[in-house]
């Protein structure tokens, strides 16, 4: 994922994990659990036609 927003107000776009613009790697979806474990950053996309989607992310280090 590439963050074109800020950490507090992210605007995420899907990019390949090896892309130099990648800021985060999606480790798994926590949509069913609703919460990520504390060692992950969490991003929730609200209001899609399928409901909320929560992704558990780790930073990509280049």
BAFI-3210 file (N, C-alpha, C; in Angstrom, 3 decimals, decimal comma, padded with zeros to 6 digits):
// residues 62
n [1|2|3|4|5|6|7|8|9|10|11|12|13|14|15|16|17|18|19|20|21|22|23|24|25|26|27|28|29|30|31|32|33|34|35|36|37|38|39|40|41|42|43|44|45|46|47|48|49|50|51|52|53|54|55|56|57|58|59|60|61|62]
n.u [000,840|000,498|000,801|-000,699|-001,614|-001,569|-000,150|-002,078|-004,342|-004,782|-004,463|-004,787|-003,337|-003,257|-000,270|002,445|004,270|007,053|007,473|008,992|007,513|005,894|004,564|003,424|002,814|000,221|-000,745|-002,810|-006,418|-008,487|-011,151|-013,214|-012,528|-012,358|-010,369|-006,868|-003,904|-001,737|000,856|000,655|-000,061|-003,188|-005,774|-008,885|-011,378|-014,280|-017,803|-018,092|-019,879|-019,914|-019,607|-017,565|-013,988|-011,162|-007,702|-004,627|-001,473|002,053|004,982|006,890|010,260|012,665]
n.v [-001,163|002,223|005,248|008,198|010,183|011,295|009,925|010,145|010,680|008,717|008,043|005,512|003,547|000,741|-000,875|-002,822|-004,874|-004,736|-002,304|000,901|002,958|001,838|001,881|000,370|-003,083|-005,316|-007,503|-009,162|-009,414|-008,009|-007,919|-009,664|-010,146|-007,555|-006,025|-005,334|-007,113|-005,616|-005,160|-004,405|-001,842|-000,328|-000,092|001,083|000,907|002,497|001,976|000,687|-001,161|-003,704|-003,431|-002,430|-002,588|-003,855|-003,620|-005,150|-003,879|-003,716|-001,685|-000,956|-001,298|000,331]
n.w [000,000|-000,750|000,929|000,380|001,884|005,234|008,298|010,285|008,771|006,506|002,979|001,081|-001,524|-003,680|-004,388|-005,788|-003,449|-003,687|-004,859|-004,985|-003,958|-002,063|001,174|003,167|003,977|003,461|005,859|006,776|006,718|009,135|009,306|010,112|012,801|013,626|014,812|014,845|015,961|018,473|017,437|014,813|012,355|011,776|009,379|008,419|006,075|005,549|004,990|002,464|-000,076|000,867|003,525|006,379|006,015|007,503|007,621|008,514|008,883|008,093|008,256|005,298|004,753|002,973]
ca.u [000,000|001,182|000,025|-000,567|-002,122|-000,703|-000,366|-003,346|-005,424|-004,195|-005,134|-003,994|-003,490|-002,613|000,917|003,173|005,087|008,416|007,492|009,693|006,512|005,142|004,790|002,918|002,473|-000,977|-000,442|-004,071|-007,617|-009,053|-012,551|-014,057|-012,197|-012,610|-009,223|-005,562|-003,031|-001,061|002,116|000,335|-000,836|-004,530|-006,472|-010,261|-012,124|-015,666|-018,931|-018,190|-021,143|-019,774|-019,371|-016,223|-012,859|-010,026|-006,464|-003,501|-000,349|003,394|005,729|007,873|011,546|013,403]
ca.v [000,000|003,522|006,258|009,527|011,109|011,349|008,795|010,388|010,713|008,029|007,840|004,370|003,003|-000,559|-000,968|-004,045|-004,760|-004,382|-000,962|001,868|003,837|001,098|002,288|-000,687|-004,390|-005,862|-008,822|-009,897|-008,628|-008,253|-007,524|-010,545|-009,909|-006,143|-005,341|-005,945|-007,223|-004,333|-004,979|-003,979|-000,642|-000,711|000,824|000,663|001,576|002,433|002,262|000,075|-001,890|-004,949|-003,091|-001,942|-003,489|-003,501|-004,267|-005,100|-003,472|-003,501|-000,748|-001,480|-000,603|000,285]
ca.w [000,000|-000,745|001,644|-000,203|002,891|006,405|009,195|010,982|007,783|005,359|001,698|000,636|-002,865|-003,840|-005,238|-005,463|-002,235|-004,051|-005,433|-004,133|-003,349|-001,042|002,557|004,050|003,434|004,097|006,403|006,720|006,977|010,464|009,202|010,937|014,200|013,856|015,420|014,589|017,124|018,718|016,695|013,454|012,094|011,352|008,475|008,171|005,020|006,011|004,130|001,142|-000,196|001,627|004,927|006,704|005,805|008,349|007,199|009,438|008,049|008,644|007,413|004,358|004,895|001,698]
c.u [000,898|000,262|000,311|-001,154|-001,097|-000,960|-001,719|-004,548|-004,934|-005,107|-004,303|-004,362|-002,729|-001,456|001,601|004,088|006,525|008,566|008,170|008,730|005,721|005,545|004,408|002,697|001,240|-000,640|-001,681|-005,214|-008,172|-010,541|-013,451|-013,797|-012,451|-011,439|-007,948|-004,817|-002,204|000,227|001,901|-000,295|-002,169|-005,129|-007,862|-010,891|-013,596|-016,658|-018,918|-019,495|-021,106|-019,572|-017,956|-015,181|-011,698|-008,816|-005,403|-002,233|000,968|004,115|006,692|009,140|012,335|014,877]
c.v [001,244|004,515|007,623|010,597|011,229|010,113|008,931|010,342|010,054|008,009|006,753|003,920|001,693|-000,448|-002,292|-003,836|-004,335|-002,993|000,010|002,836|003,151|001,559|001,188|-001,969|-004,877|-007,277|-009,713|-008,941|-009,015|-007,953|-008,391|-010,351|-008,459|-005,367|-006,094|-006,132|-005,944|-004,109|-004,522|-002,599|-001,098|000,352|000,261|001,543|001,402|002,646|001,693|-000,722|-003,225|-004,691|-002,590|-003,023|-002,988|-004,322|-004,102|-004,947|-003,465|-002,534|-001,484|-000,642|-000,780|000,388]
c.w [000,000|-000,050|001,030|000,709|004,009|007,261|009,896|010,032|006,494|004,139|001,009|-000,769|-002,932|-004,819|-004,903|-004,253|-002,535|-004,638|-004,465|-003,449|-002,232|000,354|003,541|003,268|004,190|004,554|006,404|006,984|008,336|010,473|010,086|012,424|014,592|014,415|015,068|015,906|017,271|017,922|015,254|013,448|011,533|010,452|008,223|007,108|005,360|004,866|002,732|001,086|000,549|003,114|005,127|006,433|006,654|007,915|008,272|008,597|008,815|007,705|006,493|004,527|003,612|001,946]
res [x|x|x|x|x|x|x|x|x|x|x|x|x|x|x|x|x|x|x|x|x|x|x|x|x|x|x|x|x|x|x|x|x|x|x|x|x|x|x|x|x|x|x|x|x|x|x|x|x|x|x|x|x|x|x|x|x|x|x|x|x|x]
***
